[in-house]
Amino acid sequence: MQMSYLKKTEYEIILKESFGIIHSCPRCSKKTHFKNTEKFRINANSNKLDIWLIYQCEECKHTLNLAIYERIKVSSTSKEEYQRFLDNDTQLARTYGKSTQLFFKNKADIDFDRLHYEFVKRHEAIESSHFGGRRIVTITNPHQLKIRPEKQIAGVLGLSRSQVRGLLLKGNIELKAALPQLISIEITGEV
C-alpha cells in the first residue's frame, strides 16, 4: 500500500534592499527615482526631536527627507535607538527603508517596478495523510509588495507564469487564499 502524505512548505518574500521612491525632483524638474542613502538627519530643538531618513535623487543627488519622528520628546525614543540614529546605523536605515508605514505616512510613492526581492523557504513539514499526495504552499508577503499571485507561485515553484496559469486552469493548483500579505495554494496534481 502506497503511503499518502501532506507536504506543507512556507516561504517568505524578503526585500534585498530598501524601497526606492518615485518623486518630483525640483532640481531635475521631473519625476525621478530616489534611493535610500542609509543616513539620518536629526534636529533637536529644546526638548523636541525630529528624525528623518534621507533619500537622494539618482540623477542629481538632490535629497528628500522622510520623517520618522516629528516633534517628539527626546525621552520618547530609547537611548540605544537614538545613538543608532546619531551613528547612521546602516541596519537601522535599511529597516526603516523597508517599512511601508514610513512611506505611507510620508505620502511617498514606492517604486514597485524596481523591487529586488527573493523567496526564502522558512519551514517545511511532511505529514501522513488519508487524502493522497498533496502539497500546501504558503507565501507570506510582510511588506505587501504588489506582486501578482501567479508570479509568486511561479517564483517558488520554478515555473513560468503561463505554466502556472495553465496548472490553475487544469485544477492541478488551487488558490486557497490571496491576500496582500499572504497567498496559499494547494497542489494536487503533477507540477
Buried (B, 14 or more C-beta within 10 A) or exposed (E): EEEEBBBBBBBBBBBEBBBBBBBEBEEEEEEBBBBBBBBBBBEEEEEBBBBBBBBBBBEEEBBBBBBBBEEBEEEEBEEEBBEBBEEBBEEBBBBBBBBEEBBEEBEBBBBEEEBEBEBEEEEEEEEEEEEEBBBBBBBBBEBEBEBEBBEBBBBBBEBEBEBBBEBBEEEBBEEEEEEEEBBBBBBBEEB
